Structures are given as structure tokens and as C-alpha cells.
């Protein structure tokens, strides 16, 4: 297809990767974001794990019962703050409907497909650009504190085998061999699931440096520009109303994460993306031998402990509370409990930076990538906790769809049309 003008809304990791692939294909790309730079919202201080093999929906068999138990757990991975918001309750109901074995298998297979595609895309991008972002390619260790957790990995293993994703089920000694610092607390866990193709990296650093590469390819970034609404004419998008005036293009790509539904609603488009707040702590490493080597996923608390250069990033918890960005001290205590329990001498909690961001979650866990009823409007949103993991694959897929090219993976079941039923 001939070169076209594309306007991307959102300069997080998903929007910037989309810009890279479109610009590389020769299109004229402009990116709009209200922040002062790239990657300053959800991409700023996420857990740092690039978890191609760990890509799983939150909704699954047994989750409703677990959620009830979590309500009474001191360091609960889940907090629901009820609001007078019908969207919150509708989203929770849809999530509950996905808590079946059949839905879990379908959703997991979709997510692994996108994640595996993203693994190859990220490797290619690194080779093409030489980008550095405190990355390590040493896998993820999903750590099980109880035998019951270890005994219930069967469904995940079946999907991993289906998509030929390498894995190893490890006993306690093998976990210590992968993460030597865990030898100091070996009595606290029974085994783990190791995913060797997983990586770690600073999503904010990646996004900022890729944005600079994009500028070298001719991409224009309009930072500090509020997005007020989409304008339509003749059944198509005719422009985007912004604080800098009306911006027009041939095609438009929406990558606004949790704020995507608000922009789509006036057009009669409804997508079940809801903000789920996640928290992180970032602390300096004080003892290299006592710090994580890569990423350890503490299955009990659903917390990722990741090594990013000379820092430890601790990320997790899910708080369903709308667009509230207040920092709650009890969430900080939960993160600290996990990292100090497993890596008590690794980092300095007194110098930890506490942060939160809104993950754009769908009730089935799968992102929404594809077209809409408006022929020149496309979506790349709803990645939940896996925006960093899926960013390159999602960006490459979205760029192909926007440009009218045939994508390299199956994609029809990723579009918003899957919710029509």
C-alpha cells in the first residue's frame, strides 16, 4: 500500500512500538500524548518482566473462590473497592463468566499466541536497532510456596506444549540453581516452573529510547497535548480534537490503555477495558549475591521480583477501584513482605520508590487489536499486566492491520468483535 498519514493516540510502550513498525514501513506517523514524554504512565515503573511464557488470563477455574479467600488475607494480591459505577460491576461479571476451564483454555491460547509473536518481534527489533534497556535474557521462575500450587500447573503446561513454549518444572534444588540467592530461604518454597525464553527489562527506558529511534525515522511526537475527542464524518473518523486543535490523518490507531473506552463511548463503541491498579517498588541492589538474577514470580502473592541493572523492581497486586491513583500504604507493605521474605538482604527498602499505574484489563485477559466499524479507526489496547510483554508483537500486528497488510499470525479473534456475542 502507498504511504499514508497515521495518527497514533498514546505514547506508552504499545503506542510507540506501533509507531516504530509503521514508520519503518514508510508511513508518515504522528503520536499524540498528554504527558511530557513517552512511557510516563502505565509503562513508567511496571514489574519489568517480559513474560512470553507466563502469559495467562486472570480469570480461570477456582479464581472466584480464591478471590473470596484473598479478601481475608493480610497481604492479599487482590483488592476490590466497590464504586457506584455500573462499568465496574459489568466488567467484574464478565470476568466471572470467563472463570471456566473452556474459557481459560481459549483465552490462554490467544494470549500465548500474541506473546510468542512478540518474543520474535522484540528479538528482531533489538537486532535492527541495537536498543539497550537494562535487559536480561535469563527466564522467569514462577515460585510455588505450597505443594498444591505445584500440583495445579497442568492446564498451563498443556497450552505451553501446544505452542511449543519451552519450560521446566523444577524442584527446590533446581530453583536454587536458577536463582542462587534463594538458597538462603529454601524452606519457604517447594518448587517452581521455569520459562527460559522470558526476559526482563525496563519498559520506560525501552519506550523512551525507541521513541528517539522513531524520531530518527521521521515520527512526530506531540507531547503535552490533551486528546478531547474523535470527530466523524461520512461513517469514518475525520479528525481528533486536541488541545492543539484538530489533527487529521488517513488512519487512526487508539493506544490509550485504560482511557480508551472513554474516547470510544461517544462514537457508540463499547469495549470492556477497565483500569486495574498495580503497584511497584524500585530499590537499589545492596548485595549482588543476595539479589534476584532475573524475574521470580511469587505465586502466592502474585508479585514479580525483577532484576533491572543495579535495581530491584517489585511489582504486583490488583486493585479494582476505577481511575483512583492514590498510593495506599498497605499495598506497599504487601510488596515489601514478598521481596523481604525471599530476598531479605538483596535491596535497600529505605530507598525504595513507591509507584502505581492503571493496567487496561479485559475480562478475558486478551488485548483488543484490530479494526472497528469505522474503516479508518483501529485499536491496540487492553493488554492488562502484559503490555510490555506483548508490545512488539501487538505493535507489529496493529501496523500491518492499519496499513492493510496481511499479518503473520491469526488475529480475527483479537478484535473487539469477539465481544459482540
N, C-alpha and C positions, 0 to 999 in steps of 0.2 A: 504493500500500500504506500502511496505517496506520503511525504512528511506532512504532519498535521500539528496544530496547536493543541496542547493538552494542559489543562489546569488541574493541579492536584491540591486537594484541601487537606492539610495536615502534614506537619514536618516531623512526625515521630519516626521511629525506625521503619515502620511499614510504608509510610508516605515517601520517605527518602529512598528506600530501595526501589520502590515503584518508579520514582523519578530517574534513578540510575539506569534501569533497563529501558525505559522509553527514550531517554537521551542517547543512550548507546545505539539505539536503533535509528537515530537520526531525526527524532521528532523535537519540536520546539516546546519545551516544558517550563511551566511556571508553578511554583509551590507557594501556597499561602498559609500562614500560621500566626496566631495571636501572640505567641511567645517571642522573645528577643533572639532566639536561635533555635537550632534543630535539637530534637531529643530532650526537651526540657519538661515534659510531663511524665506520662507513664514509662517512657523509655529512660528516664533520668537515673534511677537507682534501683532497678529491678534486681531479681535474685542473681542474675549473671549466668545462669545455666542455659546452655544451648542444648536442649534435651530432645534430640530426634527420637530416641527410643523410649523416653519416658512420657511421650505424648498420649495422654489419656483423658477422657471426659471426667468431670467431677461426678456427674450423675451415673449411678450404677447400682446393681443389686446390693441391698444392705445399707445403702447410704442414708435413707430416712431414719433407720434405727440408730445408726452411728451418730447422726446429727442430734438426735434426742440425747444420747449419752454425752456428746460433746458439750451440750448446754450446761451440764453439771460438772464439767471437768475444769480444774483450776487454770490450766494452760491450754484452753480449747483452741483448735485450729479454725473454728467457725464461730462467728458472732452474727446474730440477726437482730437488727434494731428496727422493730416494726414501725412503719410510717403509714400515714393516711394517703397512700399512693397506690392506685389500682395497678400501675405498671409493675410495682414491686411484687404484689401478690399474684398477678398474672404470670410473671416470669418464674416465680417460685413454683407455681402449679405446673407450668410447662416443664420445669426441671424434674419435678416429681414423676411426671409421665415418662421421662426418659430413664427412670431408675429400674429398668427391666433388663434381663440378660440379652434379649434380642436387640434392644435399642443400644445397649452398651457395645455390643459387637459391631453394629453398624457404624456408630459414632467413632469408636476407637479406630476402625479400619480407615475411615475418612481422614482422621487426624494423622494417623501414621503415614498415609499416602502423601499428604501435604508436607509433613515433617521430613520424610525421606527425600522428597523432591528438593526441599530446602537445603538439606545436607549437601547435596551435589552442587546446588546453586551457590552456596556460600563458599565451598571449596574453589569453584571456578572463579568467583569474584575475587577471592584472595589472590589467586594466581594471576588474574588480569591486572589487579591494581597494586598488589603488594601492601595492602592496608594492614595496620597494626592496631590492636585494641586490647592489650593485656590478655591475649588469647592463650589457652592451653588446650591441647587435644589429648586428654588423659581419661575421658569417660566420666560417667556418673555412677555412683554407688547408692542404690536405694537400700537403706539400712533398716532391718527389721529388729525391733526390740523384743518381740514375742514370737513363739513358735507358730501361733495362729496366723500371724501376718505372713510368715514364710510359707505356710501351708496353702495360702489362698492366692498364689500368683499364677495359677493355671490358665485363667482366661487371658491374662496379659501375654503369657508365653505363647499361646496359640496364635494370637494376632501377630506377635513378633516373628514367629516362624512363617506365617502366611506371607509377610512382606520381606522375609529374608533379612531381618534386622538381627545382627549378632548380639548374643547375650551369654552370660554365665551366671548360674545360681551358685552362690558362694557360702561356705561355712564360715565360722568365726575366724579361723586362722587365715583363710583366703581373703577375708575382708581386711584384716590387719596387713596382709601382704600388699594390698592395693592402697591402703591408707595407713601408713605406719604409725601415725600419731594415735590411732585408735587402740593401740596396744595398751595404752595407759588406762583405758576404760573398757577393756574387753568383756567384763562381766555385765555390761549394760545392753548387749545385743546378742542375737543368736545366729545371724547370717544376713545375707543380702542378695540383691540382684544387680549385677554389674553390666552396664551398657557401654561397650568400648568405643562406639562411634560418637558418643556425646562429647560436647566440648564446653568450655567456659569462655567468658569474655565480657568486657564492659560495653553494654549496649549504648550507653550515652557517648562514650568515646568513639565507638564504631559509627554511630549516626552522625556525629559532628565531622568526623574525618571523611565519611562517604559524601556528606553534603558538600564539602570542599572539592572533592573529586567531581561531583556533579556540576559544580560551578565551572570547573575546567572544561566540561563537556557542553557548556552553554546554558545550563539550567539557571533560571532566575528565581531567587527566593525573596518573597515579600514577608519579612518578619514584622512583628508588631502590628499586624493587620487583622482587625476583627472581621469575622465572617458573619454576616447578618441574615442571609437567606439565599435561596435559589430562585431564579426567575425563569418562567416558562413561556413558550410561545409556539403555537402550532404543534403541540404534542411533544416538544423537545425542550431541553434546557437552553435558554438563550443568554444566560449570564449568571454571575454570582455577585450579589450585593455585599459590599465590604465597606469598612471604614475609610478605604481609599477610593471609593467609587465602584462603579460596575466593571467587573472584569469578565472578559469573554474569551471563548476558545471554541475549537471544533468539538472536543470531547472533554468530559469532566470525570475525575476519579475522586471519590469520597473516602478518605482515610483518617477520619476524625475520632476513631476509637469510641469511647463511651458517649461522646457527644454527637455521634452520627444520627441516632434516632430523632433528636431534636430538630435537625436540619431537614430530615426527610418527612416528618409528620405533616407539615403544611402542604406537601405535594400529594398527600394521600398514600404515602408509602410507609408501611409499618414493619420494622424488623425487631425481633426480640433480643436486643442487646441492652444489658443492664450493667451499671457500674458495680463492681465488687472490689472494695478497697483492700489493697495489700500493703504491708509494711516491710521496711527493711532497716537493718543496722549496718553501718560500714565502719570497721575499726582497723587500726594498723596492726600488722603482724609484729609480735614482740619475740617470738621464738619460732624460727622456721621449722624446727623438728617437731614442734607441738601443734603446728597448724595443718589445715587440710591441704592435700596435694592437688585436688581437683574439686569436684562437687560431691557432697554427701547429702542425700535426701533423707531426712529424719522422718520415716513413715508415720510414726506415732503422732507427731505434731504437724505433719505436712509442711516442714520447714527445710529450705535448701541452705546449706552452708557451703559457700563457694570461695575458692582462692582466686583473687584478681590482683596479680602482681604482688605488691607488698601490702595488700589489704585483704581482709576477710569480709565478704558480704553475706549477711544472714537475711534471708527473705522468706516471707510466707504469711500465713493467716488469711482468712477470708472474712471480711466484714461487709454485710449487706445492709447498707444504710443510705442509699441514694447517693447524691453528689457531695456528701459531707466529707471535707478534707481535714477535719480536726485530728490531731495526733492524740491517741489515748494511751496513757501510761501503762495500762495493763497489757496492751499489745507489745510494748517494749519489753516488759517482763517475760512474756512468752518467748520472744526471740532470744533474749539473754539466757533463759533457762536452757533452751536447746543447745546453743553453742557452748555455754559453760559446762554443760553436762558431758558433752562429747569432746570438746577441745578446751579444757579449763585453763591451760597455760598458753594457748595459741595467740590470742589477741588482747588488746587493751580496751576493756569495756568503758573505762573512764573517758576515753577519747572517741567513743562511738558516735556517729552521726545518725540521727533518727529521722526517717522519711516515710511518706505514704504516697500512694498513687492509685488511680482508678483503672482497674482492668476491665476492658469491654467484653463481658461474658455473654455467650449464647447459652440457652438451656441445654443444648445437646453437645456443647463444647467445641463444635466445629466452627471455624471462621466463615464469614459470608464474603465470597469472592465471585463476582460476576456482574451481569447486566441487570437492568431494571426495565420497567415498562417504558421508560424514556430511552430512546435508542442511543443517545449520546451521554448517558449517565451510568457510571459503573461504581461498584462498591468493593472495598478491600478493608474489612473491619471485623470486629467480633472475635479477636484472637485470644481473649482471656489472658491466662498466665503465659501463653506461648507466643506472644507477638515477636519476641526476639528470636525464638527458635524457628518460627515459620516465616520470618520476614523476607528472606531472599527468595524462597520458593513462591510465596504469595506475591511478592513484587514482580517476579518474572512472569507468573501466570497472569496477573492483572494487566501487565504491559502487553502481553500477547492478545488478551481479550480486547483491550482498548484499541489496539492497532488493527484488529481484525485478522490476526494470525491464528493458525491452528496451534493450540497449546500442546505441550509434550505429555501432559497427564490428563486423566479423566477429570472433568471439572463440573459437569452439569449438576451434580448433587451438592455442590458447594454454594450455589447461587441462592438468593433469597426465596426463589420459587419453591424451595423444599418445604417452606412453612405454609404454603397455600392450603394444603390439605387439612 
